Each structure stands twice: as C-alpha cells, then as structure tokens.
Amino acid sequence: MKRSVISVLSCVLMFSAGSAKAIAPLDFPVVPPSIDAASFVLMDYASGDVLAAGNPDDRRNPASLTKLMTGYVIDRALDHKKITMNDVVTVPQEAWVAGNKSLEGSSLMFLKPGDRVSVRDLIRGIIITSGNDACVAMADYVAGSQDSFVGMMNQYVTSLGLTNTHFETVHGLDAPGQFTTSYDLAKLSRAIIGGEPEEYRMYAEKSLTYDNITQQNRNGLLWDKNLQVDGLKTGHTESAGFNIIASATQGDRRLIAVVMGGKSSKGREEQARKLLTWGFREYTSKQIFKAGQTVSDEHVWFGATPQVKVGSLSDVFISVPQADADKLKAQYVLTNPQIDAPLKKGQELGSINIVDNGKVIKTVPLVALEDVAEGGIISRAIDYVKLKI
C-alpha cells in the first residue's frame, strides 16, 4: 500500500542520529572532484548521506585519527558523570616519554610524571597538540589502564555500528590489528559533533600552551579564510600516509570530509578543501520530517482505540543537488495494510520513501508514534465480524 505524503519543503537543519545512512554516495548525476588520496568520504552531517566517496570501506591505519575515539570515550565518561572537566589528574610514569620508549619521537604534550593537570587541559592536549602522552594519562584516569580503555573504545565501535574498525592503542601509534575506514571515521565524527558541545569547541582551538611550550593545531584548514572549518583532526605515520578529517559549516549546513592516505600535509588539506567546497556548491540539505511528526492516522483493528498516528521518531533529512531541491516527494508504504493491536511506540509498520522524479533515493522506517493497547473482548469481536463481512 503506497501513499503520497508531501512535497518536500525547506526546513531548519537539526542533528539526526537516527536518519538513514548510506555507504555508497547518493545516486545523482553530479560528478565529484578528483581526489588524490587512497580513501575518502564526504558526508552531510544532518542527513548522514554520503555525497562523494572513494574506497570508503578500505581498511587503513588510522594513525592519530584514533584520538577521535579516545575523545569519544572520554566524552561518554563526562556524560555519565564519572569524571568532570575540572578533575585534576596526576600524570603516571607511563605517560612520560623518558619512561615510555614507545612515545619517543611522537606528538606530545610534554607531560612529566607527577604533574597535576586538569581533565580539560588533557583533553585539549589530545585534540590540539595530538599528545600521545595525554592519551595515556587520560586512559589511565578513566579506565585504570590503557588495555581497559582500549576495551572501552572497541565497545563503542560496536555500539556506533563501525563495522570496519578495531583499535589496539589509545593514541594511534602503529600496532598490528588496528584499522578503520574513511566511512567509519565520518560516522564517528558525526557522533562527536553531535555529542558534547564543550569538547567539540576544542577542535577549533588553534594552539595550546603547556609548561611554557606553545604548539599549533596541525589542522591547517582552521586558518582557511574561505571555509568555516572548526575541526576535527589530522594524523600521519609512514604506513598510514597523511590523514585529515575536516568539518565545516556554511549557514545552517555542515559537511564532514575524511581523507586518508594523502601524499603530504598540505596535500591532505587541499583534498579536503576540494571536497568541502564542491559539497557546499553542488548540494543542499532538506528536512523531510521532524521527529514525532504525524504522517497519517491509520486504522487499527482489535485495538482500544481505532487509529494510530504513524511517522518517524527521528528527524529525517536528505542531501540533494541544488537543482533537485524542489522536486522531491515523500511516500509511505505499509508492510501490511491491516494493522492489528497491540502496538508499541516505535514499532515499525512500513517505510517512508523519498522520491526524485519517480525514483526512490532514500528510505526510512515508518513507525507507530504511540502505544495502542488491545481492545476489550466485545470490541475485538465486533472488529472480527467486520473483517469477515
């Protein structure tokens, strides 16, 4: 049973963790730019739609992009009130480069054992200076050990649906069995941006001074005068090449560009800049439904009430080429034309199809927006007779 719902109108963009996602780019005749990197993804933040991609599922060494998950785990510890930004951490011996040979020659905040540093400053050290020593100190503080913290990282890999990611370290230095993809990193970045606002603002900070040492953020796009870039992270090892994740805004829109295996520090920035500029120019984002918006009132059989409101429990967005923005239609399809009680809020009853020129370009679940209890024996008997007739 297919029913037309609405012509899509412009709406204010909002974060939508539950909207449909696609690994493959949207199927529109828009030619993406040529990107000189081993793997890349351009994602619309509001919809989660992929606008352009090259080898998005290739497993690669994340290098310091690992620190996005390190920050995400810390973020959740803050959310759950296990720690606060003002907590003071005593730096352990293993976070000191002189006592931990694996940190030699890597990015550091230059912590010393016994230093007392706030959680806020250690997070800034992880984000701004890519401090591997700060990662070790926070892992020890949050989880008691690096191994336990890595276990937490991989638990969140599962809960976020990052199907091609596994971590072995808290900082991203090369380790056997550690890998991720540009698509998974775009999904993780989206979760970070929509998570703790106070922490995300740190990704835009251009420098950090600790113990009279000032270091610059390695994300050179923060200084770009043509793009409003406010994050996220860079990374580099010999095996990983040059990686960058850059997120930028233009009005109410936000895009996320992931570039892995670039040729140089400047080269990765140029490729990310190219993706972001192209995405803002060629695409726009449309809100199809608001969370809880009623699409229709459908008849319910054998229920305490005769109807149920159906729609989407999440905000639904889609990214479309500028020229197609006013051509979209929405239709919904019931899995079964007969809806029987009892029903639970959120129970899937069909799908909402977003249609462009007769072609379905995106599908999201159609769900019950309310509970419907089973009716009494008399009302159920009456419905039974009606159906027989």
C-alpha positions in Angstrom: 0.0 0.0 0.0 1.8 3.2 -1.2 0.5 6.6 -0.3 1.8 10.0 -1.3 2.6 12.2 1.7 4.1 15.6 0.9 6.1 17.7 -1.4 9.3 18.4 0.5 9.7 22.0 1.8 12.8 23.8 3.2 13.2 23.4 7.0 15.8 24.2 9.6 18.5 21.6 9.8 19.0 19.6 13.0 21.2 16.7 14.2 19.6 13.4 13.3 21.3 10.3 14.8 18.5 8.0 13.6 18.1 9.0 9.9 19.1 6.6 7.2 22.7 6.3 6.2 24.3 5.0 3.0 27.9 3.8 2.4 27.6 4.4 -1.3 27.2 8.0 -2.4 23.7 9.2 -3.3 22.8 8.2 -6.9 22.6 11.7 -8.5 24.3 12.7 -11.8 26.7 15.1 -10.1 30.4 14.4 -10.8 32.5 14.7 -7.7 36.0 16.2 -7.8 39.1 14.0 -8.4 40.7 13.3 -5.1 44.4 12.3 -4.8 44.2 10.0 -1.8 43.9 6.3 -1.0 40.4 6.7 0.5 37.9 9.5 1.1 34.4 10.3 2.1 32.3 13.5 2.1 29.3 13.2 4.4 26.4 15.6 5.1 26.2 16.0 8.9 22.4 16.5 9.2 21.4 13.5 7.0 24.4 11.2 7.3 24.2 10.9 3.5 27.5 10.3 1.6 27.9 12.8 -1.2 31.2 11.5 -2.6 33.4 8.6 -1.8 36.5 6.7 -3.0 37.4 3.3 -1.4 35.3 4.2 1.7 35.4 0.7 3.1 39.2 0.1 2.6 40.7 -0.8 6.0 43.6 1.6 6.7 45.9 2.6 9.6 44.1 5.4 11.4 47.3 7.0 13.0 46.3 9.9 15.2 42.7 9.8 13.9 42.4 7.2 16.6 42.2 10.1 19.1 38.7 10.8 17.9 37.6 7.6 19.6 39.8 8.4 22.6 38.0 11.7 22.9 34.6 10.0 22.3 35.2 7.6 25.2 36.2 10.5 27.5 33.1 12.3 26.3 30.9 9.4 27.5 32.7 9.4 30.9 31.8 13.1 31.2 28.2 12.4 30.2 27.9 9.6 32.7 29.3 11.9 35.5 32.2 9.5 36.1 34.6 12.4 35.7 34.4 16.2 35.3 36.3 18.7 33.3 37.7 20.2 36.5 39.1 16.9 37.9 42.8 17.0 38.4 44.8 14.1 37.1 48.2 13.0 38.4 50.3 12.1 35.4 51.5 8.5 35.6 55.0 7.2 34.8 53.9 5.5 31.6 52.7 8.9 30.2 56.3 10.3 30.4 58.3 10.0 27.2 61.5 9.3 29.1 59.8 6.3 30.8 57.9 5.0 27.8 60.1 4.4 24.8 57.1 3.8 22.5 56.3 7.6 22.8 59.7 8.7 21.6 59.6 10.9 18.5 55.8 11.1 18.5 53.4 14.0 19.1 53.5 15.0 22.8 52.0 17.5 25.3 55.3 17.1 27.2 53.9 15.8 30.4 56.1 14.7 33.3 55.3 12.1 36.0 53.7 13.7 39.0 52.4 16.7 37.0 48.8 17.6 38.1 46.8 18.5 35.1 43.0 19.1 34.7 40.9 16.8 32.6 40.0 19.9 30.5 43.7 20.6 29.7 44.5 16.9 29.0 41.6 16.8 26.5 42.9 19.9 24.9 46.3 18.3 24.7 44.8 15.3 22.9 42.8 17.4 20.5 45.0 20.4 19.8 48.6 19.0 20.1 47.7 15.4 19.4 49.6 14.5 22.6 50.1 10.7 22.9 51.2 11.3 26.5 47.9 13.0 27.3 46.1 10.0 25.8 47.9 7.6 28.1 47.2 9.8 31.2 43.5 10.1 30.4 43.2 6.4 29.6 44.7 5.5 33.0 42.5 8.0 34.8 39.2 6.9 33.1 39.7 3.2 32.9 42.6 2.3 35.2 44.9 1.1 32.4 45.4 1.5 28.7 44.2 -2.0 28.0 40.9 -1.4 29.8 40.5 1.9 27.9 41.1 0.2 24.6 38.4 -2.3 25.5 36.0 0.6 26.1 37.0 2.1 22.7 36.1 -1.2 20.9 32.8 -1.4 22.8 31.8 2.0 21.4 33.0 0.8 18.0 30.2 -1.8 18.2 27.5 0.4 19.6 28.2 3.1 16.9 28.0 0.5 14.2 31.5 1.0 13.0 31.8 -2.4 11.2 35.3 -1.9 9.8 37.1 -0.6 12.8 39.3 -2.0 15.6 41.6 -0.3 18.0 44.7 -1.6 19.7 46.1 1.6 21.2 44.8 4.7 22.9 46.8 7.1 20.7 47.1 5.6 17.2 50.8 4.7 17.0 51.2 1.8 14.7 50.0 -1.5 16.1 49.2 -4.9 14.4 45.4 -5.4 14.1 44.5 -1.7 14.3 42.4 -0.4 11.4 39.5 1.7 10.4 37.9 3.2 7.2 37.1 6.7 5.9 33.4 5.8 6.1 33.6 4.7 9.8 35.5 7.8 10.7 32.9 10.0 9.1 30.2 8.3 11.2 32.4 8.7 14.3 33.0 12.4 13.6 29.2 12.9 13.2 28.7 11.3 16.6 31.4 13.6 18.2 30.0 16.8 16.7 26.5 15.9 18.0 27.8 14.9 21.4 29.4 17.1 24.0 29.4 20.8 22.6 32.0 21.9 25.1 34.5 19.3 24.0 33.8 19.8 20.3 34.6 23.5 20.5 38.1 22.5 21.5 38.7 21.1 18.0 38.6 24.6 16.6 41.3 25.9 19.0 44.5 26.8 17.1 47.1 26.5 19.8 47.8 25.2 23.2 50.5 26.3 25.7 51.5 23.9 28.5 54.6 24.2 30.7 55.7 27.3 28.7 55.6 25.2 25.4 53.2 26.5 22.7 52.1 24.2 20.0 49.9 24.8 16.9 47.0 22.7 15.9 48.1 20.6 12.9 44.8 21.1 11.1 45.8 23.9 8.8 42.3 24.3 7.4 41.4 26.1 10.7 43.2 29.1 9.2 41.4 28.9 5.8 39.6 32.2 5.1 37.1 30.7 2.6 35.8 27.8 4.7 34.4 27.8 8.2 36.3 24.8 9.4 36.0 24.0 13.1 37.5 20.5 13.4 38.4 17.7 13.6 41.8 16.0 13.4 44.9 15.1 11.4 47.2 12.1 11.6 50.3 10.7 10.0 52.6 7.7 10.2 54.7 6.1 7.5 52.3 3.3 6.9 49.1 5.5 7.1 50.2 8.4 5.0 48.7 11.8 5.6 45.2 11.7 7.1 42.7 14.5 7.8 39.1 14.9 8.9 37.8 18.4 8.4 34.3 19.6 9.2 33.0 23.0 8.0 29.8 25.0 8.2 28.0 27.2 5.7 24.9 28.8 7.2 22.9 26.0 8.7 24.7 23.3 6.8 27.7 21.2 7.9 29.8 18.8 5.9 32.4 16.3 7.1 35.4 15.4 4.8 37.6 12.4 5.5 40.8 12.0 3.6 43.1 9.0 4.2 46.5 8.2 2.6 47.2 11.6 1.3 50.6 12.5 -0.2 51.7 15.3 2.1 50.5 17.6 5.0 49.5 20.3 2.5 48.1 17.8 0.1 45.6 16.2 2.5 44.4 19.8 3.3 44.0 20.6 -0.4 42.0 17.4 -1.0 39.7 18.0 2.0 39.2 21.7 0.9 38.3 20.4 -2.6 35.7 18.1 -1.2 34.1 20.6 1.1 34.0 23.4 -1.5 32.4 21.0 -4.0 29.8 19.7 -1.5 28.6 23.2 -0.4 28.4 24.3 -4.0 26.6 21.3 -5.5 24.3 20.0 -2.7 21.8 21.3 -0.3 20.2 19.5 2.7 16.4 19.2 3.2 14.4 18.2 6.2 11.7 15.8 5.2 10.1 15.1 8.6 10.5 16.3 12.1 10.8 13.8 14.9 7.3 12.7 16.0 5.6 14.4 13.1 2.4 12.6 12.1 2.4 11.4 8.5 -1.0 9.8 8.8 -3.7 8.3 11.1 -4.1 4.7 10.2 -6.9 2.4 11.2 -6.2 -0.2 13.9 -8.1 -3.5 14.3 -8.7 -5.1 17.6 -7.4 -2.0 19.5 -8.6 0.0 22.5 -8.5 3.0 20.1 -9.5 2.8 16.4 -6.5 4.7 15.0 -2.7 5.1 15.4 -0.5 8.0 14.4 2.4 6.9 12.2 5.5 8.8 11.1 9.2 8.9 12.1 10.5 9.1 15.6 13.7 10.8 14.3 14.3 14.0 12.3 14.7 12.9 8.7 17.0 14.8 6.3 18.2 14.2 2.8 21.0 15.8 0.8 20.2 16.6 -2.8 21.7 18.5 -5.7 20.7 22.2 -5.7 18.7 21.7 -8.9 16.6 18.9 -7.4 15.8 20.6 -4.1 12.1 21.4 -5.1 11.4 18.1 -7.0 11.3 15.7 -4.0 8.2 13.8 -2.9 7.7 11.6 0.1 5.5 8.4 0.0 4.9 5.9 2.7 4.3 2.2 2.3 2.6 -0.1 4.9 4.2 -3.5 5.2 0.7 -4.9 5.9 -2.5 -2.9 5.0 -4.2 -4.5 8.1 -2.7 -3.1 11.3 -3.6 -5.1 14.4 -3.3 -4.2 18.1 -1.5 -4.3 20.3 1.2 -1.8 19.1 4.2 -0.3 20.8 5.5 3.2 20.2 8.4 2.9 17.7 7.1 -0.4 16.2 7.9 -0.5 12.5 4.9 -0.6 10.3 6.4 0.2 6.9 8.7 2.6 5.2 8.9 6.2 4.1 10.3 6.6 0.6 11.8 9.8 -0.6 11.3 10.1 -4.4 13.0 12.2 -7.0 11.4 12.1 -10.5 9.8 8.8 -9.7 13.0 7.2 -8.4 13.3 6.2 -4.7 16.5 7.8 -3.4 16.2 7.2 0.3 14.1 5.0 2.6 13.5 5.4 6.4 11.3 3.4 8.7 7.6 4.3 9.2 6.7 3.6 12.8 3.9 3.9 15.3 4.1 7.2 17.2 2.1 5.9 20.2 1.1 2.8 22.0 -2.2 1.1 21.2 -3.4 -1.4 23.7 -5.6 -4.4 22.7 -9.3 -3.7 23.0 -11.9 -5.5 25.1 -13.5 -8.7 24.1 -16.6 -7.1 22.7 -14.8 -4.5 20.6 -12.5 -7.2 19.3 -15.4 -9.4 18.4 -17.0 -6.5 16.5 -13.8 -6.0 14.5 -13.6 -9.7 13.8 -17.2 -9.6 12.3 -16.4 -6.5 10.3 -13.3 -8.2 8.8 -15.3 -11.3 7.9 -18.0 -9.2 6.2 
